[in-house]
Amino acid sequence: MKTLREYVKDADSQHVAVGHFNISNIEGVWAVARAGKSLGLPVIIGVSEGERDFVGPAQVRAVVSSIRDELNHPIFLNADHTYSVERVKEAIDLGFDSVIFDGAKLSLEENIKSTKECVEYARSKDRDILVEGELGYIGQSSKLLDEIPEGVSFGAESLTSPEEARDFVEKTGIDLLAPAVGNMHGMIKGGGGGLHLDIERVKAIRDTAGVPLVLHGGSGNSKEDFINSIKAGVSIVHINTELRLTFRDALKRELQENPEEIAPYKFMKPSLLAMQKLVEEKISLFNQK
C-alpha cells in the first residue's frame, strides 16, 4: 500500500484531491472508511485537539489502524489543527500519519519557529510523517455561524501571498501548506456569506511555494470552487462542519420518527449512512478529471 505522501503526490500530479473528513465518534470513522472503500479512493480521517480529547488520541489511532487493516484500504489519520508543539509531538509519537501545526494566530516569526520545530521532530522519527503548516487566518470553529468570525477577512491584503508562502515553506521545511485564499472554517447559517475562492491566488501560491496545498473550511464552498481550486493546486480538501450537520440532522429525524427506540446501534445507523453518502459525494467531486 502506498504512503500518504505518495497518494498526495499522485493527487497533485493528476489535479485531483484526497478527501479529509473530521470525526468525533466510531460512526464517523466507519462512514469515512466505508465511503473510501466503496469508491476505491484513499481518505484521511482528521481529529482536531478537541476531537482527540473526546475520542482519545491513542484510541482513535488504534481504531483507524484496525479498520484500515480489516478493509485493506488506504485510510490515514491526521492530527488536525494542533496549537502547540507538545501536542504535535504527542500525535507523532502515537503513530499519526500526518500532523498540522496551526500557528495562524501567532506572529509570523513564532509561527515559523514552532512549525519548524514540528518538522524537525517528525524528521527525527524512523517513518514518513507529513507535516502541514498554516499561513493566514480563516477562523477556528467548525460550526454554524451567524456571521463571519472576527479576525477573518477576505480582502487581498489579508489573504496569503505567494511570496509569503514561498518564504514560509523555505524556512520551515513543511510538506503541505494551508493558505488563506478566500476560505473560512464553519458555515454561515442559511448558506449566506458569499464565499468565493481566489483561484488565481491558489495557482500562484502552488507554483511559488512548491508544495501541495490543503484547503481548509471546505464546507462552505461551491462545487465549482472545489473543482477549480483542485485544478489550480489543492491536493487535500477538509470537510468538517457539513459532516457534523449531516450527522445531527439525521439523528434528529430518526429520534423524532422512532421515539421509542433506545438501542444506540439502531438509532445511530441513519446518521452513519447519511455521513457515508456525503463523504462519497465529496470524494467523487474531488476526483473529477
C-alpha positions in Angstrom: 0.0 0.0 0.0 1.3 3.5 -0.9 2.1 6.0 1.8 0.1 9.2 2.3 2.9 11.2 0.8 2.7 9.1 -2.4 -1.1 9.5 -2.6 -0.8 13.2 -2.2 2.0 13.3 -4.8 -0.3 11.4 -7.2 -3.2 13.7 -6.5 -1.0 16.7 -7.1 0.2 15.4 -10.5 -3.3 14.3 -11.6 -5.0 17.5 -10.4 -7.4 15.7 -8.1 -7.6 15.8 -4.3 -7.6 13.5 -1.3 -10.7 14.0 0.9 -10.0 14.8 4.6 -13.0 14.3 7.0 -13.1 15.0 10.7 -14.8 12.6 13.1 -15.9 12.6 16.7 -17.1 9.0 17.2 -17.0 5.5 15.8 -19.9 6.2 13.4 -17.8 8.9 11.7 -14.8 6.6 11.4 -16.9 3.9 9.7 -18.7 6.4 7.5 -15.4 7.7 6.1 -13.7 4.3 5.8 -16.6 2.7 4.0 -17.0 5.6 1.7 -13.4 5.4 0.6 -13.5 1.7 0.3 -16.7 1.8 -1.8 -15.1 4.2 -4.3 -11.6 2.7 -4.2 -10.1 6.0 -3.2 -7.8 7.0 -0.3 -9.3 9.0 2.6 -7.9 10.9 5.5 -9.6 10.9 8.9 -9.0 14.1 10.8 -9.2 14.8 14.6 -8.7 18.2 16.0 -7.4 18.8 19.5 -11.0 18.8 20.8 -12.0 15.7 18.9 -8.9 13.9 20.0 -9.6 14.8 23.6 -13.2 13.4 23.3 -12.3 10.2 21.5 -8.9 9.7 22.9 -5.8 10.2 20.8 -4.4 6.6 21.4 -7.9 5.1 21.0 -8.6 6.8 17.6 -5.2 5.7 16.3 -6.0 2.1 17.3 -9.5 2.2 15.8 -8.3 3.7 12.5 -5.4 1.2 12.2 -7.7 -1.8 12.9 -10.2 -0.7 10.3 -7.5 0.1 7.8 -6.2 -3.5 8.2 -9.6 -5.1 8.1 -10.7 -3.3 4.9 -7.2 -3.4 3.4 -7.7 0.1 2.2 -5.6 3.4 2.4 -7.2 5.2 5.4 -4.9 7.7 7.0 -5.1 9.6 10.3 -4.3 13.3 10.7 -3.8 15.4 13.8 -5.8 18.3 12.6 -5.5 21.9 14.0 -2.9 21.4 16.7 -1.9 24.6 18.5 1.1 23.5 20.5 4.4 21.8 19.6 3.8 19.4 22.5 0.6 18.1 21.1 2.1 17.7 17.7 4.8 15.6 19.2 2.2 13.5 21.1 0.4 12.7 17.8 3.7 11.8 16.1 4.6 9.5 18.9 1.3 7.8 18.8 1.7 7.0 15.1 -0.4 9.5 13.3 0.3 9.7 9.5 0.3 13.5 9.4 0.1 16.5 11.7 -0.8 20.1 11.4 0.7 22.9 13.5 -1.8 25.7 13.4 0.1 28.9 14.1 -2.1 31.2 12.0 -2.9 33.4 15.0 0.7 33.7 16.1 3.2 36.2 14.9 4.9 35.2 11.7 8.2 34.7 13.5 6.7 32.5 16.1 4.7 30.5 13.6 7.8 29.8 11.6 9.8 28.8 14.7 7.2 26.4 16.1 6.3 24.9 12.7 10.0 24.3 12.0 10.4 22.6 15.4 7.5 20.2 14.5 9.1 19.4 11.2 12.4 18.6 12.8 10.8 16.4 15.3 8.9 14.5 12.6 12.1 14.0 10.6 13.8 12.6 13.6 11.5 9.6 13.5 12.1 6.4 11.6 9.0 6.7 9.5 7.4 9.0 6.9 5.2 11.7 8.6 3.7 14.6 6.7 3.8 18.0 8.4 1.5 20.8 7.4 1.8 24.5 8.3 -0.9 27.2 8.2 -0.4 30.7 6.9 -3.3 33.1 7.0 -6.2 33.2 9.5 -9.5 31.6 8.4 -11.2 31.2 11.8 -11.1 28.2 14.2 -14.7 26.9 14.7 -16.2 24.1 12.6 -19.8 25.1 13.3 -22.8 27.0 12.0 -22.1 30.7 12.3 -24.4 33.8 12.4 -21.7 35.9 10.7 -18.1 35.9 9.5 -15.9 35.5 12.6 -13.9 38.3 14.0 -10.4 38.4 12.5 -11.4 36.7 9.2 -11.1 39.0 6.2 -11.3 38.3 2.5 -9.5 41.4 1.3 -6.5 40.8 -0.8 -4.2 42.2 1.9 -5.4 39.6 4.4 -5.0 36.5 2.2 -1.8 34.5 1.9 0.6 35.9 -0.7 2.7 33.7 -3.0 5.9 35.4 -1.7 4.9 34.8 1.9 4.1 31.2 1.2 7.4 30.6 -0.5 9.3 32.1 2.4 7.3 30.2 4.9 7.9 26.8 3.2 11.6 27.5 2.8 12.1 28.5 6.5 10.0 25.7 8.0 10.5 22.7 5.6 6.8 21.7 5.7 5.4 19.1 3.3 2.0 20.8 2.9 0.7 24.3 3.2 -2.8 25.5 4.2 -3.2 29.1 2.9 -5.9 31.7 3.3 -7.4 32.0 -0.2 -11.0 33.1 0.5 -11.9 30.1 2.6 -13.3 30.0 6.1 -13.9 27.5 8.8 -17.5 26.8 9.6 -20.7 27.6 7.7 -22.9 30.7 7.7 -26.4 29.8 8.8 -28.8 29.7 5.8 -25.9 29.3 3.4 -25.0 33.0 3.2 -21.6 34.6 3.4 -20.8 34.8 -0.3 -17.6 32.7 -0.1 -15.5 32.6 -3.2 -12.0 31.2 -3.5 -9.3 33.2 -5.2 -8.4 30.6 -7.8 -5.6 32.6 -9.4 -4.1 33.1 -5.9 -4.3 29.3 -5.3 -2.4 28.7 -8.5 0.2 31.3 -7.8 0.8 30.0 -4.3 1.2 26.4 -5.5 3.6 27.4 -8.3 5.7 29.7 -6.0 5.7 27.7 -2.7 6.5 24.4 -4.4 4.5 22.1 -2.1 0.9 20.7 -2.4 -1.8 22.9 -0.9 -4.5 22.0 1.6 -7.9 23.6 1.5 -9.5 24.1 5.0 -13.0 25.3 5.5 -14.3 23.3 2.6 -17.9 23.0 3.9 -18.8 26.5 2.7 -17.6 26.4 -0.8 -19.3 25.7 -4.2 -18.7 22.7 -6.4 -17.1 25.0 -9.0 -14.7 26.4 -6.4 -13.7 22.9 -5.4 -13.0 21.8 -8.9 -11.2 24.9 -9.9 -9.1 25.1 -6.8 -8.1 21.5 -7.2 -7.0 22.1 -10.8 -5.0 25.1 -9.5 -3.0 23.2 -6.9 -5.1 22.0 -3.9 -4.3 18.3 -3.2 -6.3 17.8 0.1 -9.7 19.2 1.0 -11.0 19.3 4.5 -14.7 18.8 5.4 -16.0 19.0 8.9 -18.9 21.4 9.6 -21.1 19.9 6.8 -20.4 16.4 8.1 -21.4 17.4 11.6 -24.6 19.0 10.3 -25.4 15.8 8.4 -24.9 13.7 11.4 -27.1 15.9 13.7 -29.9 16.3 11.2 -30.1 12.5 10.5 -30.1 11.7 14.2 -32.8 14.3 14.9 -35.0 12.9 12.3 -34.5 9.3 13.5 -35.3 10.2 17.1 -38.4 12.1 16.1 -39.7 9.3 13.8 -38.8 6.5 16.3 -39.1 7.9 19.8 -39.4 4.5 21.4 -36.1 3.2 20.1 -33.4 3.1 22.8 -30.7 1.0 21.2 -27.9 3.4 20.0 -26.7 1.0 17.3 -30.2 1.3 15.8 -30.9 5.0 16.1 -27.4 6.0 15.1 -27.3 3.9 11.9 -29.1 6.5 9.8 -26.5 9.1 10.8 -23.7 6.8 9.8 -25.3 6.1 6.4 -26.0 9.8 5.8 -22.4 10.7 6.6 -21.2 7.9 4.3 -23.3 9.2 1.5 -21.9 12.8 1.9 -18.3 11.6 2.0 -18.9 9.5 -1.1 -20.3 12.6 -2.9 -17.4 14.8 -1.8 -14.6 12.4 -2.7 -16.2 11.7 -6.1 -16.3 15.5 -6.6 -12.7 15.9 -5.5 -11.6 13.2 -8.0 -13.2 14.6 -11.2 -10.7 14.7 -14.0 
